[in-house]
Each structure stands twice: as structure tokens, then as C-alpha cells.
């Protein structure tokens, strides 16, 4: 549906109201378990164990996971505070049209991740069918599995949480089984899993190898670090809460506790997998360490793992971005289909063996965007946002023909410098992107294009849930939030806002 001929007001991209926030701390923790148990992370562990001992791999993974978790939580406050998705807020540092360029890169990256996870799931499905019916055609399995996931995602965010509730417990069980089985297999070959290293390194080479693992883990989740507002806008948060930590409790528990622990466990299994079977390919490892009914059950768990990860971490963000670029003619479900097509065309079966190198490149490019978002939201606007203007074709975020060149220049410089220093790519990308954007925006661009929230830094006008405001989706305006009693009185009354697709 088009609103006043304004494609920026696509229904799927309008701010989420307080009443629509239905995912709590436990719900997000469950979603994170489903997202973080992803077989592609095996590649990080398999690559890392060639130069580092398992304790060092674990330490590097924890460091990288916590660092990217901090980035996620910082940027996720945009969704908590204002109910805005990533592609909508990107109009502030990149412009109403310029936002499409970095958003498209992020969307395509997420779609490629979808393809890779679907590939692993398809191999597992093919293994199950081979056991049961002697069927052997992984590509047909790939297409069918992709279609099922896309259908699940098109049902909306709440269906994803319900699916994760089912998938998470069984995923944990299979992960534990894989670790102990593969560790025993490695031990039977005379390898001490805590001290074995294929090619030991010392001195600065060891430090570089350590940082590569840190950066690979950051790069692995850099897409979600940029796009966290698209998920966090659905998180429950207290109104009139000025304490940043209390307001972001759901994020802090999920991204700084649940994700680092889960991600580290999966990377560890990847490292042990390499020790046991000289390959980080999880399907190959399972087929070498189990057979018959047990193998079939384990492969089924693999399918569930990929499914739960893909829906929350890859398809939802990609579909939201494609919907934003296409305007009201591209609703959320069409964005889901586009994400699926890109994921298939990316030929994910070719990506696994070059995973770490790809992650270093992706990490630098995407954390430069994270740095720009951080500088714009915290350092320049100080969390105050003129939300209504984000949805206006000729508003303050139109800048020069829809482009904010401070953001675009900072992104190019940040991404380029990050990939010059690839062993530190994600950290370099973040800080260079943030610093360059801050200088260009504050001392050049916003001198040419004044911003209302900078000219009049009013909390009452430009903050959201912190000052008890609710965002009226239909008009993109801030109105006084309902009290809890008023919300209860409206429970039995129909609310057209809750029927907007993609917002549940």
C-alpha cells in the first residue's frame, strides 16, 4: 500500500509501536542459540587449529564474539529507542537514496549466508533420504529446503521465535554429541585436543594468527551487527527508562552472553572436527563418525540448525532491505523471495573452502558501516532522531539528490583501509569509518544540510521510548505513549497497525 505516493512509507518499514514489541529476554536468547549454532562457523575453527592450540582458538573466538556483540548492542539501541529498522535509519547517514547502496551490500551478503546454510541443510537432507530410500540428489534437496525456509520466514517474526523454541534444545544436544564423539575420534589417533596444533606458530606470527581468528569471528557476525535494529525493534523494553543498560537488557543478555558462549562452542567443534577427520566439513564428519538410525537423527538436527539460523539472521534482514529498496511495490514476502533467489545464484557450495578470507573482507566493509552508524547516532545526534523526516521524500534526509556524501565517502575509506590491514579488518573498519564520518558530517555536510535534532536537541521531540513516546506507524510521528492501563483497555479493540505485514 502506498501512502500519499511516498515510497519511503512502505508498510513493512514503518516504526514498530510499543504494543507490537513481543520478544523478551528469554525469547531473544533462544533465537540467538538458533542463530549462533551454524555449521559455517566450523570453517573458522578448522582454519584456526592449523596455527593455534585449542585454548587459544577458544580465547580468540570469545574475544571476537564479545567485541562484535558490543557493536550489535550499541547499534541495536536504534531499534529499541525508535522502533526503526536498519535500512530506514541508514537514510540518516547515507541519504534517502544513498542508503540503498550499503544496504544492498548488506542484503546480498545475508542472502549469500542463507544460501550457504541452506547448502549444509540440503546435504543433511540428502543424507537422510539416502539412508531411507537410496535417494541421492542434493541439489533437489537444496531447492526444496530453500523454499520451505522462505515460506516460514514470510509468516513473520513471531513464527521465527516459535520455530527457534522448537529447534534450540535439539540443536544443543546434537552439538554436544558432535563435540564428544569427534574429541574421542581425535584422541584415538593419539592427538591431545588441548595441545595439538598442525603448524605451530610463535612470536608475532602467533599474534597475527590469533587476530585473524578474532577478526574472522567479527566478520562472521558483522552483517547482524549492522542490521540489529531490524530485530531489536521487536524487543520488549520499558518506557520512560533512561538507563541505557536497563533499556537494552534483552540485547545485553543475548549478544554479550548467549551468543559468545554458543558461537565459541561451535567454533570449538569445528577445530575438533578438523583434528578428528582432517576436514572442517560437518556433514563429512558426521558421516565418518555415525551410521544408521543415529546418523539419520543427527542429520535431521543439522537441518533444524540451519533452518533456525537462516530465518532470523539472514532472510529477515535481507528481505527488509530489499523491501526498502523496492518501496511499497515490494512487500516483505517478495523481499524474502528475492533473498532466496540471490542465495541460490551465489552457488554457496563454492564458498566454504575460502570462508576465512571472505570473512576478513566482509568484516572490514560491514563494520565500517557499523562505525558510521555509531558516529551518526551516538556522537553526532546523541540518540535524538527526527523520525518523521526519515519518511519524507523532500525532508532533511534528502540531502543532495538523496545522497549523504559524508557517509558514502567514510564507508569507502573505512572499507578500503580495513582491507589493507586485513588481520585487523573489523576493528579498523569500525574506527576509521566512525572517525571519518564524524569529521565530514559535523564539520562539512551538516553545515550545508542542517539537521533539526542538532539545531534543537530536544529530548521531548526527538527521543523515543526513553521519554515515553510511542511511534505512530501510519504517519511516522511521535505521539504520547499509552499507559499500561490504557493499553489493557484497548486489547479487545481492533488495531489496524497490528495488521501490517512483517511487523509481527
C-alpha positions as CSV (number, residue, x, y, z in Angstrom):
1,X,0.0,0.0,0.0
2,X,1.4,3.4,-0.9
3,X,0.9,6.3,1.4
4,X,0.4,9.7,-0.3
5,X,2.5,8.5,-3.2
6,X,5.5,8.2,-0.8
7,X,7.5,5.0,-1.4
8,X,9.5,5.7,1.8
9,X,6.5,4.8,3.8
10,X,6.3,1.2,2.8
11,X,4.2,-0.5,5.5
12,X,6.8,-3.1,6.4
13,X,9.3,-0.4,7.2
14,X,7.3,1.9,9.4
15,X,8.3,2.2,13.0
16,X,7.2,-0.6,15.4
17,X,5.0,0.6,18.2
18,X,5.4,-0.3,21.9
19,X,2.3,-2.7,21.6
20,X,4.0,-4.6,18.8
21,X,7.1,-5.5,20.7
22,X,6.6,-9.1,21.7
23,X,10.1,-10.7,22.1
24,X,11.5,-10.7,25.6
25,X,15.0,-11.6,27.1
26,X,14.3,-15.3,27.1
27,X,12.9,-15.2,23.6
28,X,15.9,-13.4,22.2
29,X,18.3,-15.8,24.0
30,X,16.5,-18.7,22.3
31,X,16.7,-17.0,18.9
32,X,20.4,-16.4,19.5
33,X,21.0,-20.1,20.2
34,X,19.3,-20.9,17.0
35,X,21.2,-18.3,15.1
36,X,24.7,-19.0,16.6
37,X,24.7,-22.8,16.0
38,X,25.6,-22.5,12.4
39,X,27.8,-25.0,10.6
40,X,29.6,-22.4,8.5
41,X,31.4,-21.4,11.8
42,X,33.2,-24.8,11.6
43,X,35.4,-23.3,8.9
44,X,36.8,-20.8,11.4
45,X,37.7,-23.5,13.9
46,X,39.1,-25.8,11.2
47,X,41.3,-23.0,9.8
48,X,42.4,-21.7,13.3
49,X,43.6,-25.0,14.7
50,X,46.2,-25.3,12.0
51,X,48.2,-22.5,13.7
52,X,46.8,-22.2,17.2
53,X,46.2,-24.6,20.1
54,X,42.5,-25.1,21.1
55,X,42.7,-22.9,24.2
56,X,44.0,-20.0,22.1
57,X,41.3,-20.7,19.5
58,X,38.7,-20.5,22.2
59,X,40.1,-17.3,23.7
60,X,40.3,-15.6,20.2
61,X,36.7,-16.6,19.5
62,X,35.4,-15.3,22.8
63,X,37.3,-12.0,22.3
64,X,35.9,-11.6,18.7
65,X,32.4,-12.7,19.7
66,X,32.3,-10.2,22.6
67,X,33.6,-7.3,20.5
68,X,31.1,-7.8,17.8
69,X,28.4,-8.4,20.5
70,X,29.2,-4.9,21.8
71,X,28.8,-3.4,18.3
72,X,25.5,-5.2,17.9
73,X,24.1,-3.9,21.2
74,X,25.2,-0.4,20.5
75,X,23.6,-0.3,17.1
76,X,20.6,-2.3,18.3
77,X,19.6,0.6,20.5
78,X,18.3,2.4,17.4
79,X,15.5,-0.3,17.1
80,X,14.9,-0.3,20.9
81,X,14.7,3.5,21.2
82,X,12.9,4.5,18.0
83,X,11.4,1.3,16.6
84,X,13.3,1.7,13.3
85,X,14.8,-0.9,11.1
86,X,18.4,-0.8,9.7
87,X,17.5,0.3,6.1
88,X,15.3,3.1,7.4
89,X,17.8,4.6,9.9
90,X,20.5,4.3,7.2
91,X,18.7,7.2,5.5
92,X,20.3,9.5,8.1
93,X,24.0,8.8,7.4
94,X,23.6,7.9,3.7
95,X,20.5,9.8,2.4
96,X,17.1,8.6,1.3
97,X,18.6,7.2,-1.9
98,X,22.2,6.7,-0.9
99,X,21.0,4.2,1.8
100,X,20.3,1.7,-0.9
101,X,24.0,1.2,-1.8
102,X,25.4,-0.1,1.5
103,X,22.1,-1.6,2.4
104,X,22.2,-3.6,-0.8
105,X,25.7,-4.9,0.0
106,X,24.5,-6.0,3.4
107,X,21.3,-7.6,2.0
108,X,23.3,-9.6,-0.7
109,X,25.7,-10.7,2.0
110,X,22.9,-12.0,4.2
111,X,21.3,-13.7,1.1
112,X,24.7,-15.5,0.4
113,X,24.8,-16.7,4.0
114,X,21.3,-18.0,3.5
115,X,22.5,-20.0,0.5
116,X,25.5,-21.4,2.4
117,X,23.4,-22.6,5.4
118,X,20.8,-24.0,3.0
119,X,23.5,-25.9,1.3
120,X,24.6,-27.6,4.5
121,X,21.0,-28.4,5.4
122,X,20.4,-29.8,1.9
123,X,23.4,-32.1,2.3
124,X,21.9,-33.4,5.5
125,X,18.5,-33.9,4.0
126,X,20.1,-35.7,1.1
127,X,21.9,-38.0,3.6
128,X,18.7,-38.8,5.4
129,X,16.9,-39.6,2.1
130,X,19.8,-41.7,1.0
131,X,19.6,-43.7,4.2
132,X,15.9,-44.2,3.9
133,X,15.2,-44.5,0.2
134,X,18.7,-44.6,-1.6
135,X,17.8,-41.2,-3.0
136,X,20.9,-39.1,-3.9
137,X,20.3,-35.6,-5.4
138,X,21.5,-32.9,-3.1
139,X,20.5,-30.1,-5.5
140,X,16.8,-31.0,-5.5
141,X,17.1,-31.1,-1.7
142,X,18.7,-27.7,-1.8
143,X,15.8,-26.1,-3.8
144,X,13.1,-27.7,-1.6
145,X,14.8,-26.8,1.6
146,X,15.2,-23.2,0.4
147,X,11.5,-23.0,-0.4
148,X,10.5,-24.3,3.0
149,X,12.6,-21.8,4.9
150,X,11.4,-18.8,2.8
151,X,7.8,-19.8,3.4
152,X,8.5,-20.0,7.2
153,X,10.1,-16.5,7.2
154,X,7.3,-14.9,5.2
155,X,5.0,-15.7,8.0
156,X,6.6,-13.0,10.2
157,X,8.9,-12.5,13.2
158,X,6.8,-14.3,15.8
159,X,6.7,-17.5,13.7
160,X,10.5,-17.4,13.8
161,X,10.6,-17.2,17.6
162,X,8.2,-20.1,17.8
163,X,10.4,-22.2,15.5
164,X,13.5,-21.3,17.5
165,X,11.7,-22.5,20.6
166,X,11.4,-25.9,19.0
167,X,14.8,-26.1,17.3
168,X,17.1,-24.8,20.1
169,X,17.0,-27.7,22.5
170,X,17.7,-30.4,19.9
171,X,20.4,-28.3,18.4
172,X,22.2,-28.1,21.7
173,X,22.0,-31.9,22.1
174,X,23.5,-32.6,18.7
175,X,26.3,-30.1,19.2
176,X,27.3,-31.8,22.5
177,X,27.2,-35.2,20.8
178,X,29.4,-34.0,18.0
179,X,31.9,-32.5,20.3
180,X,32.4,-35.6,22.4
181,X,32.3,-38.0,19.5
182,X,34.8,-36.1,17.5
183,X,37.1,-35.5,20.5
184,X,37.2,-39.2,21.1
185,X,38.0,-39.8,17.5
186,X,40.9,-37.4,17.6
187,X,42.1,-38.9,20.9
188,X,42.1,-42.4,19.4
189,X,44.5,-41.1,16.8
190,X,47.0,-40.1,19.6
191,X,46.1,-36.3,19.5
192,X,45.7,-34.3,22.7
193,X,42.9,-31.9,21.6
194,X,44.1,-29.3,24.1
195,X,47.7,-29.1,22.9
196,X,47.6,-30.4,19.2
197,X,48.5,-27.8,16.5
198,X,49.1,-28.8,12.9
199,X,51.7,-26.0,12.2
200,X,52.7,-24.2,15.5
201,X,53.5,-20.5,15.3
202,X,55.4,-18.3,17.7
203,X,56.1,-14.6,18.2
204,X,54.4,-12.0,16.0
205,X,53.1,-14.7,13.6
206,X,51.2,-16.3,16.5
207,X,49.7,-12.9,17.4
208,X,48.7,-12.4,13.8
209,X,47.1,-15.8,13.7
210,X,45.2,-15.0,16.9
211,X,43.9,-11.7,15.5
212,X,42.8,-13.4,12.2
213,X,40.6,-15.7,14.3
214,X,39.3,-12.7,16.3
215,X,38.5,-10.8,13.0
216,X,37.0,-13.9,11.3
217,X,34.5,-14.2,14.2
218,X,33.7,-10.5,14.0
219,X,33.3,-10.7,10.2
220,X,31.1,-13.7,10.6
221,X,28.5,-11.7,12.5
222,X,29.2,-8.2,11.1
223,X,26.1,-8.4,8.9
224,X,23.9,-8.8,12.0
225,X,25.9,-6.1,13.8
226,X,24.9,-3.6,11.2
227,X,21.3,-4.9,10.9
228,X,20.5,-5.5,14.6
229,X,17.8,-2.7,14.6
230,X,15.7,-4.8,12.2
231,X,15.4,-7.4,15.0
232,X,15.8,-5.2,18.2
233,X,12.8,-3.1,17.2
234,X,10.6,-6.1,18.2
235,X,12.2,-6.4,21.7
236,X,10.2,-5.6,24.8
237,X,11.7,-2.6,26.6
238,X,10.5,-0.4,29.5
239,X,9.0,3.0,28.7
240,X,10.5,6.1,30.3
241,X,13.7,4.3,31.1
242,X,16.7,6.5,30.7
243,X,19.3,3.9,31.9
244,X,20.8,2.6,28.7
245,X,21.7,-0.8,30.3
246,X,18.3,-1.4,31.7
247,X,16.6,-0.4,28.4
248,X,18.9,-2.8,26.5
249,X,18.7,-5.7,28.9
250,X,17.3,-8.1,26.3
251,X,20.2,-7.2,23.9
252,X,22.9,-7.4,26.5
253,X,21.9,-10.9,27.7
254,X,21.6,-12.2,24.1
255,X,24.5,-10.6,22.3
256,X,27.1,-10.5,25.2
257,X,26.3,-13.7,27.0
258,X,24.4,-16.2,24.9
259,X,26.0,-15.5,21.5
260,X,29.7,-15.6,22.6
261,X,29.2,-18.8,24.6
262,X,27.3,-20.6,21.8
263,X,29.5,-19.3,19.0
264,X,32.6,-20.3,20.8
265,X,31.2,-23.8,21.3
266,X,30.5,-24.2,17.6
267,X,33.9,-22.9,16.5
268,X,35.5,-25.3,19.0
269,X,33.6,-28.2,17.5
270,X,35.0,-27.1,14.1
271,X,38.5,-27.2,15.4
272,X,38.0,-30.7,17.0
273,X,36.3,-31.8,13.7
274,X,39.5,-30.9,11.8
275,X,41.6,-32.8,14.3
276,X,39.4,-35.9,14.0
277,X,38.8,-36.1,10.2
278,X,41.3,-33.6,8.7
279,X,38.3,-31.6,7.4
280,X,36.0,-28.9,8.9
281,X,33.1,-30.1,6.8
282,X,30.5,-31.1,9.4
283,X,28.4,-33.4,7.2
284,X,31.6,-35.3,6.3
285,X,32.5,-35.6,9.9
286,X,29.1,-36.9,10.9
287,X,29.1,-39.5,8.1
288,X,32.5,-40.7,9.3
289,X,31.5,-40.9,13.0
290,X,28.0,-42.3,12.9
291,X,25.8,-44.6,10.8
292,X,22.3,-45.9,10.5
293,X,19.5,-44.5,12.7
294,X,21.8,-42.4,14.8
295,X,23.2,-40.7,11.7
296,X,19.7,-40.0,10.4
297,X,18.7,-38.3,13.7
298,X,21.9,-36.3,13.7
299,X,21.4,-35.2,10.1
300,X,17.9,-34.1,11.0
301,X,19.2,-32.0,13.8
302,X,21.6,-30.4,11.3
303,X,18.6,-29.4,9.1
304,X,16.9,-27.8,12.1
305,X,20.1,-25.9,13.0
306,X,20.4,-24.3,9.5
307,X,16.7,-23.5,9.4
308,X,16.6,-21.6,12.6
309,X,19.8,-19.7,11.8
310,X,18.7,-18.7,8.3
311,X,15.3,-17.3,9.2
312,X,16.4,-14.8,11.9
313,X,20.0,-13.9,10.9
314,X,19.8,-13.9,7.1
315,X,16.4,-13.9,5.4
316,X,14.6,-11.4,7.7
317,X,17.4,-8.7,7.4
318,X,17.8,-9.3,3.6
319,X,14.1,-9.2,2.9
320,X,13.6,-6.0,4.9
321,X,16.4,-4.3,2.9
322,X,15.1,-5.4,-0.5
323,X,11.6,-4.3,0.6
324,X,13.0,-0.9,1.5
325,X,14.8,-0.5,-1.9
326,X,11.7,-1.6,-3.9
327,X,9.3,0.5,-2.0
328,X,5.6,-0.4,-1.4
329,X,5.6,-2.5,-4.6
330,X,8.0,-4.9,-2.9
331,X,6.3,-6.1,0.3
332,X,8.2,-8.2,2.8
333,X,7.3,-11.6,1.4
334,X,8.6,-10.5,-2.1
335,X,11.9,-9.4,-0.4
336,X,12.0,-12.9,1.1
337,X,11.8,-14.5,-2.3
338,X,14.5,-12.1,-3.7
339,X,16.8,-13.1,-0.9
340,X,16.2,-16.8,-1.7
341,X,17.0,-16.3,-5.4
342,X,20.2,-14.5,-4.7
343,X,21.3,-17.1,-2.2
344,X,20.8,-19.8,-4.8
345,X,22.6,-17.9,-7.6
346,X,25.6,-17.3,-5.3
347,X,26.5,-21.0,-5.7
348,X,27.2,-21.4,-1.9
349,X,28.8,-24.9,-2.5
350,X,31.9,-23.0,-3.6
351,X,32.2,-20.7,-0.6
352,X,33.1,-22.9,2.4
353,X,36.7,-23.5,1.5
354,X,37.5,-19.8,1.2
355,X,35.4,-18.8,4.2
356,X,38.0,-17.1,6.4
357,X,39.4,-14.9,3.7
358,X,35.9,-13.9,2.7
359,X,35.1,-13.1,6.3
360,X,38.0,-10.7,6.7
361,X,36.9,-8.8,3.6
362,X,33.2,-8.7,4.6
363,X,34.1,-7.8,8.2
364,X,36.0,-4.7,7.1
365,X,33.3,-3.5,4.7
366,X,30.4,-4.0,7.0
367,X,32.0,-2.8,10.3
368,X,32.8,0.4,8.5
369,X,29.0,0.8,8.2
370,X,28.6,0.0,11.9
371,X,31.2,2.7,12.7
372,X,29.3,5.2,10.6
373,X,26.0,4.3,12.3
374,X,27.7,4.6,15.7
375,X,29.1,8.1,14.9
376,X,25.8,9.4,13.5
377,X,23.6,8.0,16.2
378,X,25.7,8.5,19.4
379,X,28.4,11.1,18.7
380,X,26.5,13.5,16.4
381,X,22.8,13.1,17.1
382,X,23.2,11.8,20.6
383,X,20.4,9.4,20.0
384,X,17.9,12.1,19.0
385,X,16.3,11.4,15.7
386,X,13.7,13.3,13.7
387,X,11.8,10.1,12.8
388,X,9.1,11.7,10.7
389,X,11.7,13.2,8.4
390,X,13.1,9.7,7.7
391,X,9.9,9.0,5.8
392,X,9.7,12.3,3.8
393,X,10.8,12.4,0.2
394,X,11.8,16.1,0.4
395,X,12.7,16.1,4.1
396,X,16.0,16.8,5.8
397,X,17.5,13.4,4.9
398,X,17.2,14.1,1.2
399,X,20.5,16.0,1.3
400,X,21.9,16.3,-2.2
401,X,19.5,14.4,-4.5
402,X,19.1,11.7,-1.9
403,X,22.8,11.2,-1.1
404,X,24.8,12.0,2.1
405,X,28.3,12.0,0.7
406,X,29.8,12.2,4.2
407,X,28.5,8.7,4.8
408,X,29.4,7.3,1.4
409,X,33.0,8.7,1.5
410,X,33.5,7.4,5.0
411,X,32.3,4.0,4.0
412,X,34.7,3.7,1.0
413,X,37.6,4.9,3.1
414,X,36.8,2.7,6.1
415,X,36.3,-0.4,4.0
416,X,39.5,0.2,1.9
417,X,41.7,0.9,4.9
418,X,40.3,-2.2,6.7
419,X,41.2,-4.4,3.9
420,X,44.8,-3.0,3.7
421,X,45.1,-4.2,7.3
422,X,43.1,-7.4,6.8
423,X,44.3,-9.1,10.0
424,X,42.6,-6.3,12.0
425,X,39.9,-5.6,9.4
426,X,36.8,-5.4,11.6
427,X,38.3,-3.1,14.2
428,X,40.0,-0.9,11.6
429,X,36.8,-0.7,9.6
430,X,34.8,0.4,12.6
431,X,37.1,3.1,13.9
432,X,38.1,4.5,10.5
433,X,34.5,4.6,9.3
434,X,33.4,6.3,12.6
435,X,36.2,8.9,12.7
436,X,36.0,9.9,9.0
437,X,32.2,10.2,9.1
438,X,32.2,12.2,12.3
439,X,34.7,14.8,10.9
440,X,33.0,15.0,7.4
441,X,29.4,15.1,8.8
442,X,30.0,17.5,11.7
443,X,32.3,20.0,10.0
444,X,31.2,19.8,6.4
445,X,28.0,18.0,5.4
446,X,25.7,19.2,8.2
447,X,26.9,22.7,7.8
448,X,25.4,22.5,4.3
449,X,22.3,20.5,5.3
450,X,21.2,21.5,8.8
451,X,19.6,18.8,11.0
452,X,16.6,19.7,13.2
453,X,17.7,17.5,16.1
454,X,21.1,19.2,16.0
455,X,19.7,22.7,15.8
456,X,17.2,22.0,18.6
457,X,18.5,19.0,20.6
458,X,15.2,18.4,22.4
459,X,14.7,15.1,24.3
460,X,10.9,15.6,24.2
461,X,10.8,16.0,20.4
462,X,13.5,13.6,19.2
463,X,13.9,10.7,21.7
464,X,11.6,7.8,21.6
465,X,10.8,5.2,24.3
466,X,13.3,6.8,26.7
467,X,10.9,9.7,27.2
468,X,7.7,7.6,27.0
469,X,6.9,8.3,23.3
470,X,5.2,5.9,21.0
471,X,5.7,6.0,17.3
472,X,2.5,6.2,15.3
473,X,3.2,4.0,12.3
474,X,0.7,5.5,9.9
475,X,2.2,8.9,9.9
476,X,5.8,8.4,11.2
477,X,5.1,10.9,14.0
478,X,5.8,10.7,17.7
479,X,2.8,10.8,20.0
480,X,2.5,10.3,23.8
481,X,2.6,6.7,24.6
482,X,-0.4,4.9,26.2
483,X,-0.1,4.0,29.8
484,X,-0.2,0.3,30.7
485,X,-3.8,0.7,31.8
486,X,-4.8,2.3,28.6
487,X,-3.1,-0.5,26.6
488,X,-5.1,-3.1,28.5
489,X,-8.3,-1.2,27.8
490,X,-7.5,-1.4,24.1
491,X,-6.8,-5.1,24.0
492,X,-10.2,-6.1,22.7
493,X,-10.4,-3.2,20.2
494,X,-9.1,-3.9,16.6
495,X,-5.9,-2.1,15.9
496,X,-5.1,-1.7,12.1
497,X,-1.5,-1.1,12.9
498,X,-1.0,-4.6,14.1
499,X,-2.2,-6.0,10.8
500,X,0.7,-4.5,8.9
501,X,2.6,-7.3,7.2
502,X,6.1,-8.2,8.5
503,X,5.6,-6.4,11.8
504,X,4.5,-9.4,13.9
